Amino acid sequence: MAATMVRRVLCVEDKVFLVTGGAAGVGAGIVRALLRENARHVAFLDVADREGSALETELLNMFGALRAKFIKCDISDEAQLAAAYKQVLDKYRRLDGVINNAAVLSADERTVKKMVDINFTATVTSTMKALDIMGVNKGGGGGTIVNISSLLALNLGTHLPVYAATKTAVLQFSIAMGAEKAYSESKVRVITVCLGPTDTAILHRNNLGNFDKDSAGPIESRVPVRQRVESAVSGILTVLDKGKSGSTWIVKNDQEAYDYTNKLNQAFEVLAQT
Ligand SMILES: NC(=O)c1ccc[n+]([C@@H]2O[C@H](COP(=O)([O-])OP(=O)(O)OC[C@H]3O[C@@H](n4cnc5c(N)ncnc54)[C@H](O)[C@@H]3O)[C@@H](O)[C@H]2O)c1
């Protein structure tokens, strides 16, 4: 079992973080954990107004005024995302870390574009923005970006093709953005975490509004075994602490996070032998 104790994560202490999809599920767990680890401020973006406001109140009571800020934001809307980043910078005057966590899962063909927009395009836009702000080559102070992918990015399955493809795209994009040369210029680590099935609402219901009600049942029944949110969050903290830029980590089955980079590189070498 992964431990959920508080530890000292130097890249978190006294730092300012932005977390997307932070009102519920793994994202809310990350927000709480960053504050427990003494992040100076954590801003979290989400479309879920009620959950976001409730979490903000809980966190302000627990950690004190100004430590947490909920920003209602649909990350797939570029203007909203840009405004949210601006709000964070105006308020806190710095940014040290971004966790691109928000995503939706649907098996409904009518919602595929939305899924690509949220899961992949918004992750790209947010990563670029974060690099623009934090990159030392752009006048920033360096930092860390963690992009959340899925084990489905590593398995050639046939169910959930669009969701799996968005997560594969996140993986490949993040590896490229975190490559050695990019890191040497920006001093911003870009790291990917592939999560295994985790007990959150994404497996129980859709986040795409009313379009998608029919798909919640089948998705839920396909993944009977799930790790606890706390284990996923603990793994992500380990990655924040230890992950090199460009690395890929797996967090599954309530186990400690493990670095999958070498295995993935070997797989890419095989694929490149055309
Ligand atoms: N739970 C799993 O089994 C599992 C497995 C592998 C990967 N993941 C990944 O983990 C991450 C977190 O997922 P989760 O399991 O906590 O799901 P979740 O549904 O519990 O949380 C996702 C959060 O993102 C928010 N969100 C959705 N669309 C948004 C938008 N347009 N703008 C801003 N916020 C938005 C939702 O409101 C919700 O609060 C996702 O990237 C997901 O793909 C989850």
Ligand as a Chemical Component Dictionary entry (heavy atoms), coordinates in Angstrom:
data_LIG
# 
_chem_comp.id                   LIG 
_chem_comp.type                 NON-POLYMER 
_chem_comp.pdbx_formal_charge   0 
_chem_comp.three_letter_code    LIG 
# 
loop_
_chem_comp_atom.comp_id 
_chem_comp_atom.atom_id 
_chem_comp_atom.alt_atom_id 
_chem_comp_atom.type_symbol 
_chem_comp_atom.charge 
_chem_comp_atom.model_Cartn_x 
_chem_comp_atom.model_Cartn_y 
_chem_comp_atom.model_Cartn_z 
_chem_comp_atom.pdbx_ordinal 
LIG N1  N1  N 0  -9.934  7.675  -12.349 1  
LIG C1  C1  C 0  -9.288  6.856  -13.173 2  
LIG O1  O1  O 0  -9.540  5.646  -13.225 3  
LIG C2  C2  C 0  -8.214  7.392  -14.066 4  
LIG C3  C3  C 0  -7.365  6.472  -14.715 5  
LIG C4  C4  C 0  -6.378  6.966  -15.548 6  
LIG C5  C5  C 0  -6.205  8.332  -15.704 7  
LIG N2  N2  N 1  -7.053  9.189  -15.044 8  
LIG C6  C6  C 0  -6.849  10.621 -15.260 9  
LIG O2  O2  O 0  -6.773  11.264 -14.001 10 
LIG C7  C7  C 0  -7.184  12.627 -14.146 11 
LIG C8  C8  C 0  -8.172  12.977 -13.058 12 
LIG O3  O3  O 0  -9.365  12.271 -13.281 13 
LIG P1  P1  P 0  -10.324 11.834 -12.108 14 
LIG O4  O4  O 0  -10.322 10.358 -12.089 15 
LIG O5  O5  O -1 -10.014 12.572 -10.869 16 
LIG O6  O6  O 0  -11.730 12.302 -12.700 17 
LIG P2  P2  P 0  -12.899 13.188 -12.057 18 
LIG O7  O7  O 0  -14.002 13.141 -13.048 19 
LIG O8  O8  O 0  -13.165 12.758 -10.668 20 
LIG O9  O9  O 0  -12.234 14.642 -12.007 21 
LIG C9  C9  C 0  -12.007 15.393 -13.163 22 
LIG C10 C10 C 0  -12.224 16.850 -12.820 23 
LIG O10 O10 O 0  -12.006 17.618 -14.023 24 
LIG C11 C11 C 0  -13.034 18.579 -14.110 25 
LIG N3  N3  N 0  -13.242 19.004 -15.492 26 
LIG C12 C12 C 0  -13.867 18.331 -16.487 27 
LIG N4  N4  N 0  -13.927 19.071 -17.594 28 
LIG C13 C13 C 0  -13.309 20.244 -17.305 29 
LIG C14 C14 C 0  -13.057 21.417 -18.036 30 
LIG N5  N5  N 0  -13.474 21.552 -19.317 31 
LIG N6  N6  N 0  -12.412 22.449 -17.440 32 
LIG C15 C15 C 0  -12.012 22.339 -16.127 33 
LIG N7  N7  N 0  -12.246 21.252 -15.389 34 
LIG C16 C16 C 0  -12.880 20.206 -15.960 35 
LIG C17 C17 C 0  -14.271 17.866 -13.549 36 
LIG O11 O11 O 0  -15.297 18.791 -13.197 37 
LIG C18 C18 C 0  -13.676 17.125 -12.368 38 
LIG O12 O12 O 0  -13.661 17.926 -11.203 39 
LIG C19 C19 C 0  -7.725  12.737 -15.566 40 
LIG O13 O13 O 0  -6.727  13.271 -16.411 41 
LIG C20 C20 C 0  -8.008  11.302 -15.957 42 
LIG O14 O14 O 0  -7.971  11.108 -17.360 43 
LIG C21 C21 C 0  -8.042  8.762  -14.230 44 
# 
loop_
_chem_comp_bond.comp_id 
_chem_comp_bond.atom_id_1 
_chem_comp_bond.atom_id_2 
_chem_comp_bond.value_order 
_chem_comp_bond.pdbx_ordinal 
LIG N1  C1  SING 1  
LIG C1  O1  DOUB 2  
LIG C1  C2  SING 3  
LIG C2  C3  SING 4  
LIG C2  C21 DOUB 5  
LIG C3  C4  DOUB 6  
LIG C4  C5  SING 7  
LIG C5  N2  DOUB 8  
LIG N2  C6  SING 9  
LIG N2  C21 SING 10 
LIG C6  O2  SING 11 
LIG C6  C20 SING 12 
LIG O2  C7  SING 13 
LIG C7  C8  SING 14 
LIG C7  C19 SING 15 
LIG C8  O3  SING 16 
LIG O3  P1  SING 17 
LIG P1  O4  DOUB 18 
LIG P1  O5  SING 19 
LIG P1  O6  SING 20 
LIG O6  P2  SING 21 
LIG P2  O7  DOUB 22 
LIG P2  O8  SING 23 
LIG P2  O9  SING 24 
LIG O9  C9  SING 25 
LIG C9  C10 SING 26 
LIG C10 O10 SING 27 
LIG C10 C18 SING 28 
LIG O10 C11 SING 29 
LIG C11 N3  SING 30 
LIG C11 C17 SING 31 
LIG N3  C12 SING 32 
LIG N3  C16 SING 33 
LIG C12 N4  DOUB 34 
LIG N4  C13 SING 35 
LIG C13 C14 SING 36 
LIG C13 C16 DOUB 37 
LIG C14 N5  SING 38 
LIG C14 N6  DOUB 39 
LIG N6  C15 SING 40 
LIG C15 N7  DOUB 41 
LIG N7  C16 SING 42 
LIG C17 O11 SING 43 
LIG C17 C18 SING 44 
LIG C18 O12 SING 45 
LIG C19 O13 SING 46 
LIG C19 C20 SING 47 
LIG C20 O14 SING 48 
# 
